[in-house]
Structure formats: structure tokens, C-alpha cells
Amino acid sequence: MILSLIGLLLGAAGGAWRARALRGSRADILQWAAVWALIGALIGLFITVFLIRA
């Protein structure tokens, strides 16, 4: 569970950083952060499931 939260936070930070690097507007930054946060949370979830099953 904690890996999902870490992935969520890292994904949001990475998405916001990437959108700022591309000189996006505030809406762009929020959208990139949200999408990357979901991707990071899913990756963290899959890692958690893999570790529990292993």
C-alpha cells in the first residue's frame, strides 16, 4: 500500500516537473501531474502485489 502512495507522489512530482519543462500552463501542469500520479500509483500497486505473492 505504501508503494502505491510513493508512486503517486513521485508520479505527480515528475509530471508537474515535465509540464513545467515544456512551459505548460497551470491546467497543463495539473493534468500532467494527475496522469503521471495515476501511472505511478498503478506501478506501485503492481509492485506491491508482486512482492506479496512472491
KAFEN-V348678 format. One record per residue. N is the residue number from 1. NEAR is the number of other ideal C-beta (glycine too) atoms within 10 Angstrom. D_LAST is the distance of its C-alpha to the last C-alpha in Angstrom with 2 decimals. Layout:
N&NEAR&D_LAST + N&NEAR&D_LAST
//
This chain:
1&8&15.74 + 2&8&17.28 + 3&18&15.74 + 4&18&17.49 + 5&12&20.67 + 6&15&20.51 + 7&23&20.10 + 8&20&22.95 + 9&14&25.21 + 10&16&24.63 + 11&23&25.13 + 12&20&28.29 + 13&14&29.64 + 14&16&29.00 + 15&23&30.60 + 16&19&33.56 + 17&14&34.06 + 18&15&34.01 + 19&21&36.49 + 20&13&38.76 + 21&9&38.71 + 22&10&39.97 + 23&7&42.61 + 24&15&41.51 + 25&9&43.20 + 26&8&41.74 + 27&9&40.57 + 28&16&38.87 + 29&17&37.07 + 30&15&35.88 + 31&14&34.75 + 32&22&32.85 + 33&20&31.20 + 34&14&30.20 + 35&14&28.77 + 36&22&26.83 + 37&20&25.57 + 38&15&24.21 + 39&15&22.55 + 40&23&21.02 + 41&20&19.82 + 42&14&18.19 + 43&17&16.42 + 44&21&15.26 + 45&15&14.17 + 46&13&12.09 + 47&14&10.44 + 48&15&9.94 + 49&12&8.52 + 50&10&6.03 + 51&9&5.19 + 52&7&5.61 + 53&6&3.81 + 54&5&0.00
//
